[in-house]
Amino acid sequence: MLEIQTKHLPPDIVVLEINGRITIGRECKQLEWATETLVREKKEKKIIFDLTGVTHIDSTGVGIIVMSAGQVKEAGGELRLAGANKHVEQVLKLTSVDKIVTWNPTVTEAAIGF
């Protein structure tokens, strides 16, 4: 099961804490919709995906991260990633997502200089 919680870091950073699996299926759409809502409706431009609680990611999850990064960039903002475990880190490196999206060990480090 995929769970997403929205948190705010003052003054204007939104953190999506993601727990579970970002894999093919209906639940994965939640992350896509959450990002779209933040960008289009709430006009957020600084978003961090906290991947600390992500246990598994597949190509669908990679696609959603890349697509989300594109949405945020198109709106004039930036998406950053934080807290990936070894498995998630390997998948992101293997698919070169680490070259597209800024990636940090922690949310605190991701927020620096945002």
C-alpha positions in Angstrom: 0.0 0.0 0.0 1.3 3.5 -0.9 0.8 6.3 1.6 1.6 9.9 1.0 1.6 12.7 3.6 2.1 16.3 2.8 4.2 18.4 5.1 5.5 22.0 4.8 8.9 23.4 5.5 8.8 27.2 6.0 8.7 29.4 4.1 7.6 27.7 0.9 8.8 24.1 0.5 6.3 21.1 0.3 7.5 17.7 1.3 5.6 14.6 0.2 6.5 11.8 2.6 6.0 8.6 0.6 5.7 5.2 2.3 5.3 1.8 0.6 5.8 0.7 -2.9 5.9 3.0 -6.0 4.9 0.3 -8.5 2.5 -0.3 -11.3 -1.1 -0.1 -10.2 -3.9 2.2 -9.1 -2.1 3.3 -5.9 0.8 4.7 -7.9 -1.5 7.3 -9.5 -1.8 8.9 -6.0 1.7 10.3 -6.3 1.0 11.7 -9.8 -2.2 13.3 -8.7 -0.7 14.7 -5.5 2.1 16.4 -7.5 -0.4 17.7 -10.1 -2.6 19.2 -7.4 0.4 20.9 -5.7 1.6 22.4 -9.0 -1.6 23.3 -10.8 -4.0 24.2 -7.9 -1.8 25.3 -5.1 0.9 26.8 -7.3 3.7 25.2 -5.3 7.2 25.4 -6.9 9.5 23.8 -4.4 8.7 20.1 -3.8 10.7 17.3 -2.1 9.7 13.7 -2.4 10.9 12.0 0.8 11.6 8.4 -0.3 12.8 7.3 3.2 9.7 5.0 3.6 9.7 3.6 0.0 10.4 -0.1 0.1 10.3 -0.8 -3.7 10.1 1.1 -7.0 9.6 -0.2 -10.5 9.7 1.4 -14.0 6.2 2.9 -13.4 7.5 4.6 -10.2 10.5 5.9 -12.1 8.3 7.3 -14.8 6.1 9.1 -12.3 9.1 10.7 -10.6 10.5 11.9 -14.0 7.0 13.1 -15.1 6.5 14.9 -11.8 9.9 16.6 -12.1 8.8 17.8 -15.6 5.5 19.2 -14.3 7.2 21.1 -11.6 9.9 22.4 -13.9 7.3 23.5 -16.5 5.6 25.5 -13.7 8.9 27.3 -13.0 9.9 25.2 -10.0 12.0 22.2 -9.0 11.4 18.7 -7.6 14.1 17.2 -5.4 14.4 13.7 -4.0 15.6 12.7 -0.5 16.2 9.6 1.6 16.3 6.7 -0.8 17.3 3.2 0.5 19.8 1.0 -1.3 17.2 -0.6 -3.6 15.6 2.6 -4.6 19.0 4.3 -5.0 20.2 1.5 -7.3 17.0 1.8 -9.5 17.3 5.6 -9.7 21.0 5.4 -10.7 20.4 2.5 -13.2 17.7 4.6 -14.9 19.7 7.8 -14.7 17.0 9.6 -12.7 19.8 10.9 -10.5 21.0 13.0 -13.5 17.5 14.5 -14.0 16.4 15.1 -10.4 18.5 16.5 -7.6 19.0 13.9 -5.0 20.0 14.2 -1.3 20.4 11.8 1.6 17.9 13.7 3.8 15.0 16.2 3.5 17.0 18.7 5.5 19.9 18.6 2.9 17.4 18.7 0.0 15.9 21.9 1.4 19.2 23.7 1.6 19.5 26.4 -1.0 16.1 25.7 -2.4 
